[in-house]
Each structure stands twice: as structure tokens, then as C-alpha cells.
């Protein structure tokens, strides 16, 4: 356990090896979303939603995932504009 000292405040960071517990939980959640997306690719379901959720989780710690998330967001924005013009 690592102790951070602030004036009159002691905060303990829970770590799992070298990873802070928050980062570990977010990465596990992102991995779970990827697995659910793979399952829903085979079984009809909302696989795109789970892939987007996984990208959001991974983009918190990995810059490459952040660039992919920006690309996907721009693709979906353009698709929404095209669908709005069809009406």
C-alpha cells in the first residue's frame, strides 16, 4: 500500500502489483466489453455499442485507443448527417 500525504489528509492507494486498482478495473471492464462484442457479432445483438464502450474504457489510458475513438466518432457523426438528409 502506498500512502500519499496531503496537509491533514492521508489517502491510501490500493494497488495490484504495479497497477492501481482503478486502472485495473477499467481495463477489465473494457476487456469484458470486447468479449461481449465478440459474442454479439456471432449472436445478433448490439456489438457496435459494446465496441464503443470498450474504446471509451481503453482510451482513458492508451493514446492509440483515443485516436481510434475519435475516428469512430467522426464516422458515426458523418453517418448520422447522411441519415438525417434522407428524411
C-alpha positions as CSV (number, residue, x, y, z in Angstrom):
1,X,0.0,0.0,0.0
2,X,1.3,3.4,-0.9
3,X,0.4,6.4,1.3
4,X,0.0,9.8,-0.2
5,X,0.4,12.6,2.3
6,X,-1.5,15.9,2.0
7,X,-1.9,18.5,4.7
8,X,-4.1,16.9,7.4
9,X,-5.2,14.2,4.9
10,X,-4.0,10.7,4.4
11,X,-5.0,8.7,1.3
12,X,-4.1,5.1,0.7
13,X,-3.9,4.0,-2.9
14,X,-4.9,0.3,-3.4
15,X,-2.5,-1.3,-5.9
16,X,-2.5,-4.7,-7.6
17,X,1.2,-5.3,-8.3
18,X,2.2,-2.1,-10.1
19,X,-1.3,-1.2,-11.5
20,X,-3.6,1.0,-9.4
21,X,-6.9,-0.7,-8.7
22,X,-8.9,1.9,-10.7
23,X,-6.9,1.3,-13.8
24,X,-7.1,-2.4,-13.4
25,X,-10.9,-2.3,-13.0
26,X,-11.3,0.0,-16.1
27,X,-9.1,-2.3,-18.2
28,X,-11.0,-5.4,-17.0
29,X,-14.3,-3.7,-17.9
30,X,-13.0,-2.8,-21.3
31,X,-12.0,-6.4,-21.9
32,X,-15.4,-7.5,-20.8
33,X,-17.0,-5.2,-23.3
34,X,-14.7,-6.6,-26.1
35,X,-15.7,-10.1,-25.2
36,X,-19.4,-9.2,-25.2
37,X,-19.0,-7.5,-28.6
38,X,-17.4,-10.7,-30.0
39,X,-20.3,-12.7,-28.6
40,X,-22.8,-10.3,-30.1
41,X,-21.1,-10.5,-33.5
42,X,-21.9,-14.2,-33.6
43,X,-25.3,-13.9,-31.9
44,X,-27.4,-11.0,-33.3
45,X,-27.1,-8.1,-30.8
46,X,-25.7,-4.7,-30.2
47,X,-22.0,-5.4,-30.9
48,X,-21.2,-1.9,-32.0
49,X,-22.4,-0.4,-28.7
50,X,-20.1,-2.7,-26.8
51,X,-17.1,-2.0,-29.0
52,X,-17.7,1.7,-28.5
53,X,-17.8,1.2,-24.7
54,X,-14.6,-0.8,-24.9
55,X,-12.9,2.0,-26.8
56,X,-14.1,4.6,-24.2
57,X,-12.6,2.4,-21.4
58,X,-9.3,1.9,-23.2
59,X,-9.0,5.5,-24.3
60,X,-8.6,6.6,-20.7
61,X,-5.1,5.1,-20.5
62,X,-4.0,4.4,-24.1
63,X,-3.5,7.3,-26.6
64,X,-3.8,4.9,-29.6
65,X,-7.3,3.9,-28.5
66,X,-8.1,7.6,-28.1
67,X,-7.3,8.2,-31.8
68,X,-9.4,5.2,-32.8
69,X,-12.3,6.6,-30.7
70,X,-12.0,10.0,-32.4
71,X,-12.0,8.3,-35.9
72,X,-15.1,6.2,-35.0
73,X,-16.9,9.3,-33.6
74,X,-16.3,11.2,-36.8
75,X,-17.5,8.2,-38.9
76,X,-20.7,8.0,-36.8
77,X,-21.2,11.7,-37.0
78,X,-21.0,11.7,-40.8
79,X,-23.3,8.7,-40.9
80,X,-25.9,10.5,-38.8
81,X,-25.8,13.6,-41.0
82,X,-26.3,11.4,-44.1
83,X,-29.3,9.6,-42.4
84,X,-30.8,13.0,-41.5
85,X,-30.6,14.2,-45.1
86,X,-32.6,11.1,-46.2
87,X,-35.7,12.2,-44.3
